[in-house]
Amino acid sequence: MSPRSASVNEELRRRSRERLLQAAVELVDEHGFEGTTLGAIADRAGSARGLVSYYFPGKRQLVQSAVHRLMHRTLEEALESEPHTEDGRERLARAIDAILGLARDRPLLMRQHMAGLLQAEGFVQCPEQRRLGELLSDTVDRYGSEDVTADYPMLRALLMGAVYAALVPGVPMQVPVLRAELFDRYRLDWAMGVPPDTAGVSGGRCTSDLSRFFATDTESVDRSDDSGRPGPPDQAQRSK
């Protein structure tokens, strides 16, 4: 059997990373951060355990990247949902509802994520976090901000604060109350976005199946390894 091409190996490595991200989100959502091990993540992803440390420095970095992927894809889905709109106020309303929806629908996962951000590492600078920032910055720009560099961090801080307030054990604030405060600040109409009294509210589709957020399909890739695991990194990558 002829060896796989470099492009196929690269695609397999990318999809292996995607499976690890998906497995991390699913397991932390089910068992919390402390109850999730790197071994369990690798097993759920169908990957060799050594691959986890190849892609990520540690569990916290993996989980934070995974949650940022879920957040940016949830936000992206909400912004581009039908009926499609370029109206900046409507897009901001959808963005707020998407993030608050995650706090409501996946409280354990988002509580663990917020706790992780308070650790010494803070934000993990990864492609998932950067994409989330780009989407929120673009939303602020389309809303009509005259100073995106100042208004984007404020929106991010307000959303983080709202998520935190919704998840504080023992004294959580209700999502509709937090939504009303944010909508009032940005002068958004209550009917915009996905109002709490709308059937199926979540700013998206809250289901246990998260596969639509992670490109893990390998059927179209010609593989010589039937295990579905990528081959080892080439020599150049191993030496980095």
C-alpha positions in Angstrom: 0.0 0.0 0.0 1.4 3.3 -1.0 2.2 5.8 1.8 -0.3 8.6 2.4 0.5 12.0 1.0 1.6 14.9 3.2 -1.8 16.7 2.6 -3.8 13.6 3.7 -1.6 13.2 6.8 -2.2 16.9 7.6 -5.9 16.5 7.2 -5.9 13.5 9.5 -4.0 15.4 12.1 -6.5 18.3 11.9 -9.4 16.0 12.3 -7.8 14.1 15.2 -7.5 17.5 16.9 -11.1 18.2 16.2 -12.2 14.9 17.8 -10.2 15.8 20.9 -11.9 19.2 21.2 -15.3 17.6 20.8 -14.6 14.9 23.3 -13.3 17.5 25.8 -16.5 19.5 25.6 -18.7 16.5 25.9 -16.9 15.0 28.9 -16.6 18.3 30.9 -20.3 19.0 30.2 -21.1 15.6 31.6 -18.6 15.2 34.5 -17.0 18.6 35.1 -13.3 19.6 34.8 -11.9 17.6 37.7 -14.0 14.6 36.8 -12.5 14.5 33.3 -9.1 13.0 32.6 -6.9 13.3 29.5 -7.1 9.6 29.2 -10.9 9.7 29.1 -10.8 12.5 26.5 -8.4 10.4 24.3 -10.6 7.3 24.7 -13.8 9.2 23.7 -12.0 10.7 20.7 -10.7 7.4 19.6 -7.1 8.7 19.7 -3.9 7.5 21.1 -3.3 9.1 24.5 0.1 10.5 23.5 -1.6 12.6 20.8 -3.3 14.8 23.4 0.1 16.2 24.6 1.2 16.6 21.0 -1.7 19.0 20.3 -2.2 20.6 23.7 0.2 21.5 26.6 -2.3 20.2 29.1 -5.9 19.6 30.1 -6.8 23.2 30.9 -5.5 24.4 27.5 -7.4 21.6 25.7 -10.7 22.3 27.6 -10.5 26.1 27.2 -9.8 25.7 23.4 -12.7 23.3 23.2 -15.2 25.6 24.9 -14.0 28.6 22.9 -14.7 26.4 19.8 -18.2 25.7 21.0 -18.7 29.4 21.8 -17.5 30.7 18.4 -19.4 28.1 16.4 -22.6 28.7 18.5 -22.2 32.4 17.9 -21.5 31.9 14.2 -24.6 29.7 13.8 -26.8 32.3 15.6 -25.4 35.2 13.5 -26.0 33.4 10.2 -29.3 31.7 11.0 -32.4 32.3 8.9 -33.7 34.8 8.2 -30.2 36.1 7.3 -29.7 39.7 8.3 -27.0 42.4 8.0 -28.8 44.6 10.5 -26.2 45.4 13.2 -28.7 45.7 16.1 -30.3 42.3 15.3 -26.9 40.7 15.0 -25.9 42.0 18.4 -29.1 40.7 19.9 -28.4 37.3 18.4 -24.9 37.4 19.8 -26.1 38.2 23.3 -28.7 35.5 23.2 -26.2 32.9 21.9 -23.8 33.4 24.7 -26.4 33.7 27.4 -28.0 30.6 25.9 -24.9 28.6 26.6 -24.9 29.7 30.2 -28.5 28.5 30.6 -28.2 25.3 28.6 -24.8 24.1 29.5 -24.3 25.5 33.1 -21.7 22.9 34.3 -19.5 23.4 31.2 -19.7 27.2 31.3 -19.1 27.3 35.0 -16.0 25.2 34.6 -14.9 27.4 31.8 -15.3 30.6 33.8 -13.4 29.1 36.7 -10.6 28.1 34.3 -10.2 31.7 33.1 -9.4 32.8 36.6 -6.4 30.5 36.7 -2.9 31.9 36.2 -2.9 31.0 32.5 -5.9 33.2 31.8 -7.1 33.2 28.2 -5.4 30.6 26.1 -4.3 32.2 22.8 -5.5 29.6 20.3 -7.3 29.7 17.0 -10.7 29.1 18.7 -10.3 32.0 21.0 -9.1 34.3 18.2 -12.1 33.4 16.0 -14.5 34.1 18.8 -12.9 37.5 19.3 -13.1 38.2 15.6 -16.8 37.4 15.5 -17.6 39.6 18.5 -15.5 42.4 17.1 -17.3 42.2 13.8 -20.6 42.2 15.6 -19.6 45.4 17.4 -18.5 47.0 14.2 -21.7 46.2 12.4 -23.7 47.5 15.4 -22.2 50.9 14.5 -19.4 51.3 17.0 -17.1 54.3 16.3 -14.3 52.7 18.3 -14.3 48.9 18.0 -11.0 48.6 19.9 -12.7 50.0 23.0 -16.2 48.8 22.5 -15.3 45.1 21.8 -13.6 44.6 25.2 -16.5 46.2 26.9 -19.0 43.8 25.2 -16.8 40.9 26.0 -16.6 42.0 29.7 -20.3 42.5 29.9 -21.0 39.1 28.4 -18.5 37.4 30.7 -20.1 39.2 33.7 -23.6 38.1 32.7 -22.5 34.5 32.3 -20.8 34.6 35.7 -23.9 36.1 37.3 -26.1 33.4 35.8 -23.9 30.6 37.1 -22.9 31.7 40.6 -24.0 28.7 42.8 -26.6 29.6 45.3 -27.4 33.1 44.0 -27.7 32.8 40.2 -29.4 35.7 38.4 -32.1 34.7 35.8 -31.0 34.9 32.2 -34.1 37.0 31.2 -33.1 39.6 33.8 -29.5 39.7 32.5 -30.7 39.8 28.9 -33.0 42.8 29.7 -30.1 44.7 31.2 -27.8 44.1 28.2 -30.6 44.9 25.8 -31.4 48.1 27.6 -27.7 49.1 27.5 -27.4 48.6 23.8 -30.9 49.9 23.1 -32.1 46.7 21.5 -35.8 45.8 21.1 -36.9 42.8 23.3 -38.3 41.0 20.2 -34.9 40.9 18.5 -32.7 37.9 18.7 -34.3 34.9 20.4 -36.6 36.2 23.2 -36.8 33.9 26.3 -40.6 33.3 25.7 -39.8 31.9 22.2 -40.3 28.2 21.8 -36.9 26.4 21.5 -35.0 29.4 22.8 -31.3 29.0 23.1 -29.9 31.2 20.4 -29.3 28.0 18.5 -30.1 24.3 18.9 -29.2 22.9 22.3 -28.9 19.2 21.7 -26.5 16.6 23.2 -25.0 16.1 19.7 -22.2 18.7 19.2 -20.7 17.1 16.1 -21.9 20.0 13.9 -19.4 22.2 15.6 -16.5 19.9 15.0 -15.2 18.8 11.6 -14.5 15.1 12.5 -15.8 13.3 9.4 -13.0 11.1 8.0 -15.0 9.1 5.4 -13.7 11.3 2.5 -10.1 10.9 3.5 -8.1 8.1 1.9 -6.4 6.3 4.9 -4.0 3.5 5.1 -4.6 3.2 8.9 -8.1 1.8 9.6 -7.9 2.9 13.2 -8.9 6.4 12.2 -5.9 7.8 14.0 -3.4 10.1 12.2 0.1 8.9 11.5 2.9 10.3 13.6 4.1 13.8 12.9 6.8 14.1 10.3 10.4 14.7 11.4 10.2 18.5 11.1 7.2 18.6 13.4 8.7 16.3 15.9 11.8 18.5 16.2 9.8 21.6 17.1 
